């Protein structure tokens, strides 16, 4: 695609802004406790930033608009489920988890079920997050490939490099700051997009005339069983993923942990409604689009090039930030639950932490490239599983 200077400048400046946040003063002279838990000094906003910065990614933006284009309001399940999971976390789990004074979920499990359960839990948690990282890298690669006509292997490699930079920038100490900046940009993009789509569609009355009540305005438009299954998946996923609970562990006290989770519960669900408006509007004016391209095409057709540059950089960072947060969770689990038993010196642990994260991202990049280039069916599987994209 050909873009003018204002698009490219806005795109690059936005990326550099967020990279500078990742590698700012907060990333200097980190020790293991800083890298893993921000020294347990995170306030409620940083806790929320760390949660939402990872939880709100491609599925909350591109994926929601895509699913709304196909099914309507049922696209809201992902962000609604994420918000309900954070609400449950804040009301019932944040305080006891923070009081436990642990670093990882397997560490918490070992208090009740022993060390063998800790090792098994760390293995399965790492595998689960690893698969999600690959899906986010595929999303990043697709954005870069579409924007700049790059081969998939090149765009996936750039995406893997971006995730490494964000992950190693400052660990949990910078994750909260990055999450807040990322959420501000995502909200800017989605509020402008959602409002413009709503107004351009003719408002609520016209939308109701354009689409039948079912399935387009039902939360169970693609099936009751499927909707409840998505909700259950979000609840279990959020409450059992290291990265989200690591944000709780990093809070400076129990009150901050609880407020951070409740802030996340309030912030995330409205993004889904904004994405639904975009999906419905694009269905209204062009029912023959490739669904995965609904939000990118909407942005390119509707806004000035400079804002489009900011918006596309934001969509890229949304996926990169999610992958980075998940990588941070994987490396923390590896360090605390496995490497700590083999390496005794704190300085060495941080070195191995950085090394394990880099190796993790390198292998993730390899699997992404294999999925994109050598095994297209793998790419289709990830898109179908994580973004409801038909294979």
C-alpha positions in Angstrom: 0.0 0.0 0.0 1.1 3.5 -0.8 1.0 6.1 2.1 1.9 9.7 2.2 4.4 11.3 4.6 1.9 12.2 7.3 0.8 8.6 7.7 4.3 7.3 7.9 5.5 10.0 10.3 2.5 9.4 12.6 3.0 5.7 12.5 6.7 5.8 13.3 6.4 8.5 16.0 3.7 6.6 17.8 5.9 3.5 17.8 8.9 5.4 19.0 6.9 7.0 21.8 5.8 3.7 23.2 9.2 2.1 22.8 10.7 5.1 24.7 8.2 4.4 27.6 9.4 0.8 27.7 13.0 1.8 27.8 12.6 4.9 30.0 14.1 5.7 33.4 12.0 3.0 35.0 14.0 0.3 33.1 17.4 1.3 34.5 19.3 -0.7 37.1 16.6 -3.3 37.6 17.0 -6.2 40.0 15.0 -9.4 39.9 12.2 -8.1 42.2 11.9 -4.9 40.1 11.7 -6.9 36.9 9.2 -9.4 38.1 7.0 -7.3 40.4 8.0 -3.6 40.1 9.4 -3.9 43.6 5.9 -4.5 44.8 5.3 -0.7 44.6 2.7 -0.5 41.8 -0.3 1.7 42.5 -3.8 0.9 41.4 -3.3 2.6 38.0 -0.1 0.7 37.2 -1.8 -2.5 38.3 -4.6 -1.8 35.9 -2.2 -0.7 33.2 -0.3 -4.1 33.5 -3.6 -6.0 33.3 -5.3 -4.1 30.5 -2.0 -3.7 28.6 -1.9 -7.5 28.2 -5.5 -8.4 28.1 -6.6 -5.8 25.5 -4.9 -6.9 22.2 -5.9 -7.8 18.7 -9.0 -9.7 19.8 -10.4 -6.6 21.6 -10.0 -4.4 18.6 -9.6 -6.0 15.2 -11.2 -9.3 16.4 -14.3 -7.6 17.9 -15.0 -5.5 14.8 -14.5 -8.6 12.7 -16.9 -10.7 14.8 -19.5 -7.9 14.9 -19.3 -7.8 11.1 -20.2 -11.5 11.0 -22.6 -11.8 14.0 -23.4 -8.4 15.5 -23.6 -7.8 19.3 -22.3 -11.2 20.3 -18.9 -9.9 19.4 -19.0 -8.2 22.8 -18.4 -11.4 24.6 -14.6 -11.1 24.6 -14.4 -7.7 26.2 -17.5 -8.2 28.4 -16.1 -11.5 29.6 -12.7 -9.9 30.3 -14.4 -7.2 32.3 -16.4 -9.7 34.3 -13.3 -11.7 35.0 -11.5 -8.6 36.3 -14.5 -7.8 38.4 -14.4 -11.2 40.0 -10.7 -10.9 40.5 -11.1 -7.5 42.2 -14.0 -8.5 44.4 -12.9 -12.0 45.6 -9.3 -12.8 44.7 -7.1 -9.7 44.6 -6.7 -9.3 48.4 -5.9 -12.9 49.3 -3.5 -13.2 46.3 -1.7 -10.1 47.3 -1.5 -11.2 50.9 0.1 -14.5 49.9 3.3 -12.5 49.0 4.2 -14.9 46.2 5.5 -14.2 42.7 3.9 -16.9 40.5 0.7 -19.0 40.4 2.6 -22.3 40.7 4.3 -20.9 43.8 0.9 -20.3 45.3 -0.3 -23.8 44.3 2.7 -25.4 45.9 1.6 -24.2 49.3 -1.3 -26.5 49.1 -0.3 -29.3 46.8 3.5 -29.6 47.0 6.5 -29.0 44.7 5.5 -31.6 42.2 2.3 -29.8 41.4 4.3 -26.6 41.2 6.5 -27.9 38.4 3.6 -29.4 36.5 1.5 -26.2 36.8 4.5 -24.0 35.6 4.9 -26.3 32.6 1.3 -26.1 31.5 0.9 -22.4 32.2 4.0 -21.7 30.1 2.7 -23.8 27.2 -0.7 -22.1 27.3 0.8 -18.6 27.2 3.3 -19.6 24.5 0.5 -20.6 22.2 -1.2 -17.2 22.8 2.1 -15.4 22.0 2.2 -17.1 18.6 -1.3 -15.9 17.8 -0.4 -12.3 18.7 2.7 -12.5 16.6 0.7 -13.7 13.6 -1.7 -10.7 14.1 1.3 -8.3 14.2 2.8 -9.9 11.2 -0.5 -9.6 9.3 -0.8 -5.9 10.1 2.8 -5.1 8.9 2.4 -7.4 5.8 -0.8 -5.6 4.7 0.5 -2.1 5.4 3.9 -2.3 3.8 3.7 -5.3 1.4 6.2 -7.2 3.4 6.6 -11.0 3.1 5.2 -12.8 6.0 8.5 -14.1 7.2 9.8 -10.5 7.3 6.8 -9.0 9.1 6.8 -11.9 11.7 10.5 -11.3 12.3 9.9 -7.6 12.9 7.0 -8.4 15.2 9.2 -10.8 17.3 11.9 -8.2 17.6 9.3 -5.6 18.8 8.0 -8.1 21.4 11.6 -8.7 22.7 12.3 -5.0 23.0 9.1 -4.4 25.0 9.6 -7.5 27.2 13.2 -6.7 28.1 12.6 -2.9 28.4 11.8 -3.0 32.1 9.7 -6.0 33.0 6.7 -5.4 35.2 8.0 -1.9 36.2 7.5 -0.6 32.7 4.5 -2.9 31.9 2.2 -0.7 33.9 3.3 2.5 32.2 3.2 0.9 28.7 -0.3 -0.4 29.5 -1.6 3.0 30.4 -0.2 4.7 27.3 -1.4 1.8 25.1 -4.9 2.0 26.6 -5.0 5.8 26.1 -4.2 5.3 22.4 -6.6 2.4 22.0 -9.4 4.4 23.6 -8.7 7.3 21.4 -8.7 5.1 18.3 -11.9 3.2 19.3 -13.9 6.2 20.6 -13.3 8.1 17.4 -13.9 5.0 15.3 -17.0 3.9 17.2 -18.6 7.3 17.3 -17.9 8.0 13.6 -19.3 4.6 12.7 -22.4 5.1 14.8 -23.1 8.6 13.3 -22.4 7.4 9.8 -24.7 4.5 10.1 -27.6 6.8 10.9 -27.9 6.1 14.6 -29.7 3.5 16.6 -33.0 3.7 14.8 -31.5 3.2 11.3 -29.3 0.3 12.6 -32.5 -1.4 14.0 -34.1 -1.0 10.6 -31.1 -2.4 8.8 -30.6 -5.5 10.8 -33.1 -8.0 12.4 -33.1 -8.2 16.2 -31.7 -11.7 16.0 -28.9 -12.5 15.6 -27.5 -8.9 15.2 -28.6 -7.5 18.6 -28.4 -10.6 20.7 -25.4 -11.6 22.8 -26.2 -15.2 21.7 -26.3 -14.4 18.0 -23.9 -17.2 17.1 -25.3 -19.6 19.6 -26.2 -19.8 23.4 -23.7 -22.6 24.0 -20.9 -20.8 22.1 -21.6 -17.5 24.0 -21.5 -19.1 27.4 -18.5 -21.1 26.4 -16.6 -17.9 25.4 -17.6 -16.3 28.7 -16.4 -19.3 30.7 -13.2 -19.3 28.7 -12.5 -15.7 29.5 -13.2 -16.2 33.2 -10.9 -19.2 33.5 -8.3 -17.7 31.2 -7.9 -14.4 33.1 -8.0 -16.0 36.6 -5.4 -18.6 35.7 -2.9 -16.7 33.6 0.4 -15.7 35.3 0.6 -12.3 33.7 -2.7 -10.9 35.0 -2.1 -12.2 38.5 1.5 -11.0 38.4 0.1 -7.5 38.2 -1.9 -8.2 41.4 1.3 -9.5 43.1 3.1 -6.3 42.1 0.7 -4.0 43.9 2.0 -1.9 46.8 -0.8 -3.1 49.1 -4.1 -5.1 49.0 -6.2 -2.0 48.4 -4.2 -1.1 45.2 -4.4 -4.7 44.0 -8.2 -4.6 44.4 -8.7 -1.1 42.9 -6.4 -2.0 39.9 -8.5 -5.1 39.0 -11.8 -3.1 39.4 -10.4 -0.3 37.2 -9.7 -2.9 34.6 -13.2 -4.2 34.9 -14.6 -0.8 34.2 -12.2 0.1 31.4 -12.3 -2.9 29.1 -16.0 -3.7 28.3 -16.8 -0.3 26.6 -14.1 -1.0 24.0 -16.2 -3.9 22.7 -19.3 -1.8 22.1 -17.3 0.7 20.1 -15.9 -2.2 18.0 -19.5 -3.5 17.5 -20.6 -0.2 16.0 -17.7 -0.4 13.5 -18.5 -3.9 12.5 -22.2 -3.2 12.0 -21.6 0.0 10.0 -19.1 -1.8 7.7 -21.7 -4.6 7.2 -24.3 -2.0 6.4 -22.3 -0.3 3.7 -20.3 -3.3 2.4 -21.5 -6.8 3.2 -18.8 -8.5 1.0 -15.6 -7.6 2.8 -13.0 -10.0 4.2 -14.1 -9.9 7.8 -10.5 -9.7 9.3 -9.9 -6.4 7.4 -13.0 -4.6 8.7 -11.4 -2.3 11.2 -8.2 -1.6 9.1 -10.3 -0.8 6.0 -12.7 1.4 8.1 -9.7 3.4 9.4 -8.1 3.9 6.0 -11.4 5.0 4.4 -12.7 7.2 7.1 -9.9 9.2 8.6 -7.1 11.6 7.8 -3.8 9.9 7.0 -2.1 11.2 10.2 -4.8 9.8 12.5 -4.7 6.6 10.4 -1.0 6.3 11.1 -1.6 6.7 14.9 -4.4 4.2 14.7 -2.5 1.5 12.9 0.5 1.9 15.2 -1.9 1.5 18.1 -3.4 -1.7 16.6 0.1 -3.1 16.1 1.1 -2.1 19.7 -2.1 -3.7 21.0 -0.9 -7.1 19.7 2.7 -6.5 20.6 1.8 -5.4 24.1 -0.3 -8.5 24.7 2.5 -10.8 23.4 5.0 -8.9 25.6 3.0 -9.2 28.7 2.5 -12.9 28.1 6.2 -13.4 27.5 6.9 -11.6 30.8 4.6 -14.1 32.5 6.3 -17.1 30.9 9.8 -15.9 31.8 8.7 -15.2 35.4 7.3 -18.7 35.7 10.5 -20.2 34.2 12.7 -18.1 36.5 10.9 -18.6 39.8 9.7 -22.1 39.4 12.5 -23.7 37.4 15.7 -21.6 37.1 15.7 -20.6 40.8 16.4 -24.2 41.8 19.5 -24.4 39.5 20.9 -20.9 39.8 21.7 -19.4 43.3 23.0 -16.0 42.6 20.5 -13.2 42.1 22.6 -11.5 39.4 22.8 -14.7 37.5 19.1 -15.2 37.8 18.4 -11.9 36.2 20.8 -12.7 33.4 19.1 -16.1 32.8 15.8 -14.3 33.0 16.8 -12.0 30.1 18.3 -14.9 28.2 15.3 -17.1 28.6 13.0 -14.4 27.4 15.1 -13.8 24.4 15.3 -17.5 23.6 11.5 -17.8 24.1 10.8 -15.0 21.7 13.3 -16.4 19.1 11.6 -19.8 19.2 8.2 -18.1 19.1 9.3 -16.2 16.0 10.4 -19.5 14.4 7.0 -21.2 15.1 5.2 -18.1 13.7 7.2 -18.2 10.6 6.6 -21.9 10.2 2.9 -21.3 10.7 2.8 -18.4 8.2 5.0 -19.8 5.5 5.3 -23.5 5.7 2.0 -24.5 7.3 -0.9 -22.1 6.3 -3.3 -24.4 8.1 -1.6 -23.5 11.4 -2.3 -19.8 10.7 -5.9 -20.6 10.0 -6.1 -22.6 13.2 -4.9 -19.7 15.3 -7.1 -17.2 13.6 -10.1 -19.4 14.0 -9.3 -20.3 17.6 -8.5 -16.8 18.9 -10.4 -14.5 16.6 -13.3 -16.6 15.4 -12.0 -16.3 11.8 -13.5 -19.0 9.6 -10.8 -21.4 8.4 
